């Protein structure tokens, strides 16, 4: 009986130690942030300190004109270096980059549902947007972010792809459509706010057609959203952010961003720190 008890105790100790080892191994597994930072470090090895990087703006979005989101990338002369997400809380007068790097070399899409819920799509880009894409979501206006559990689109992708439509009807229900250069169109649906996605439709299409120009299938979304564009000023190394004014049918400047940076160690330093933009002269 004593032998059996000792065997049982020994077995229990072994199981406890095994579970602790498994839990420790699980927590020590490198997460997506570690992998993304590793990829960025590998790119950094090929760039000298002092290398100039230019800001490329891909998307500008806002619901109320006060909180404005800008997504894009820092680029060398040859390629994208890393993604960027800027935010203005005062209609474009001042800007700051969000604390958490969104991974990837560029932000290619932004969708805003309300003042608290915003989604971004990032990807590593080499001569075009290349899968996998990752979707990030905030529920608190940008203080914290969550990423999709799996890369998109699912499965093995052997061609360049791009996003033609991306939206959320509710905080939980959303859709995203990818088109590949080989003529494949895949639409996915999420019912948990973008954490996971399932294939909705798959079809063959004409890859030479501009599918980004087609009508969106969005339901329940505002038909009129604020329109913005980025206008580079190479002479002063800045990018003007302009907003479309429907009554006058004119684009009006609301702010500007520095567009030229230098690599400084592991960080970036703007070349132009202070600037008074030139005033538009009336004809």
N, C-alpha and C positions, 0 to 999 in steps of 0.2 A: 504493500500500500504506500509506504514511504517513497519507494522508487517511482511509482506512478505519479505521486504528488510532485516530486522533484522534476519529473519529465514534463508535467503540465505547466509548472512554474517556468521551467526553462523555455518551453514552447511559447508561453505568453510573453516572456521577456524578449524572445526573438522577434515575435510579431510586432511588439511595440517599437523595438529598434528599427525594424523593417519599415514600418509606417512613418517613423520620424525621418528615416533616410529618404523615403519616397517624397515626403512633403518638402524636405530641404532641397532635393533635386529639382522638384517642380518650381519652387520659388527662385532657384538659381538659374532656371532656363532663361536665356536671353530673350527679352520681349521684342516687340516690333520697333520700339524706340531705339533699342540697342542696335538692331540690324540696320535701321535707317541711318543712324549716326555713323555706323561703320562704313556704310556706302558713301556717305558724305566725306568722311576722312580719306577714303581712297581717292575720291576726286580731288580733295585738297592737296594730296601729295604731288599732283601734276601741275599745281599752280604756285607760282612764286609769291612771296609776300610783296604787297604793292601792286598786284595785278588789278587792273580796272574791271569793274563789273557794272553793267548798265541794267537799270530796272526796265522790265518789260511788263506792261499791264495787259492782262487778258480779260478780266471782268471787273465791272464796277456795279454795285447794287445798293439800293436803299428803298425803304418803304415810306419813310416820313420826311426825308430830306435832311434830317438832323444826324442820324446814325448812318454812316456810309461805309461800306466794305469794299476793299480793293484786293484783288487776287492776281498774282502773276509770278514772276521769277526774277532772280538776279542772274544775269547772263555774262559770259565772256564773249569775245568776238566769235568764238566757234560753237558754243553750246550753252544750255542752261546749267547753272551751278546749283541753285537750290530755290525752293518755292518761297513765296512771301505772302503774308496777309497783313494788310494795313487797315486801321479803323479810325474814323473820325467821329467824335461825339458832338461836334459843334457845327455841323453842316459843311465841313471841308476846310475850316480855317486852320485847324491844327490836326496832326496825324501822329499815330504811334503804331509800331508793329506789335502784334500780340505776342505775349511771352512764350507761348508754346509753338515750336516749329511744327508745321503741318506735314512734314516728311515730303519726299519726292522732290523733283526739280522744278515743278511748276504747279500752280493752281489753275485748273482749266474750267471750272464751273462754280457758281455760287447760287444758292437758292435761299431766300428769306421767307419764312412763313409768318413770323411776327417779330416783335422787338426782342424776344428772348431766344427764339429758335432759328438757327442758321445752319446751313449745310455747305461744305466745301468738297470738291473732288480734286485730288492730287494725283500726279503720275510722274514717273521718270521719263524724260523726253530726250530722244536722240533722233534728230531729223524728223520730228513729228511725234505726236502723242503715242506712247507705247504702253500697252497693258503690262502689268496690272494697274488698275486704278484703285484708290482707296477713298472712302467717303468718311468725312468727319462731321460730327454734330455737336452743337452746344445748346443747352437748355437754359442757360443763365446769361445770355448776352455776350458770351466769349470768355467768361472766367475759367471754365473748364470745358474739356473736349473729350469725346469718345470716338473711336474709330470702328469701322466695319470689322466683323470677325474674320471675313474671308476677302481676298482680292477679287476685283471685278474686271471684266466678265469672268465667270467661272469656267474651268476647263483650261486646256492648252490653247494659247493664242499664238499663231505663227505670222500674223500680219499686223500692220499698223491699224489702229482703231481710234475712233473719236466719238465723243458724246454728242448726240443730236437733240436729246430732250432729257430734262431732269427736273422733277418737281415733287412736292408733297401736297396732297389735298387736305390732310389733317396732320397732327403731330406724329401719328403712327403710320399712315398709309401714303406711300410714295412710289414713283416709277422712274426708271432710267432706261434709256435706249442707247445702244452702241451700234455703230456701223463700221465695218472693216473695209480695208482697201481691196479685199478679195470678194466683196459683194455679199457679206452676211450682215443681217440686221437682227439683233437680239434685244428684247425688252424684258426687264426684270421688275418685280414688284416686291416691296417690303411692307410688312404689317407690324413692325416693331420699331419704327422710327429710323430705320436704316442700319440696324445692327446686323440683320441677316436679309438675304435676297433670294427669291426663287424665280426661275425662268417663267415668263408669261407667254411670249410668242417668239418664234424664230422663223425667219424667211430669207429667201434670196432676193437681192435687189440689184439695181444698176449702180455699180460703184462710181460711175462717172457723173452721176447726178448730184447736185448740191442738196443733200437731205436736211441740212440745217435751215433751209429757207421754207420748209413746209410748215403747215399749221400745227400747233400743239394740241395734244389731246387733254389738256388740263381741264379739270372741272372745279368749279367753286373758287377759282382764283380771280383776283382783280383783273379786269380787262385792260386797265391802264396802269402801268407802272412807271415810276420815274426813270427817265433816260439820262445816262451819263456817257461821257467819252473821255479818253485820255489824249492829250495833245502835247507831244514832246516839243521842247524848246532846246535844241542842241546848243545854241549859243550860250545859254545860261545854265545848262546842265540840270534842267528841271522838267517836270511833266505837269502841265496844267490839267486840272480836273474841271470839266465843263458839264453843265446841266442844261437840258433842253427846256425852254420856256414856251409852252403851247400858245399862250395869248399873243406873244410877239413873234413866235416861230423862229426864235434865235437861240443860239447856244451861249450861255453866260458862265463866266469863270466863277467857281466857288472856292477854289483853293489850288494848291500845288504841292508836289512831292519832289524831293531830290532824286535825280535819276542816275547819278554817277557815284559809285562807291569804290573803295579800295580794300583789298584783303589785308587785314592787320592781325597777324597771329591766326587765331581761330575765329576772329570776329570781323565785322565790316565797319568801315568808317566812311561817312558821307564826305565827298570832296567839297561840296558847297554846304556850309553849316548855317549861314545866314544869308538871306537874299531878299531884296525888295523887288517884287516883280514889276515889270514895266506896265504902266497904265495904258489901256486902250484909248486911242485918240479918235474922237468923233470926226467923220468926214465933213 
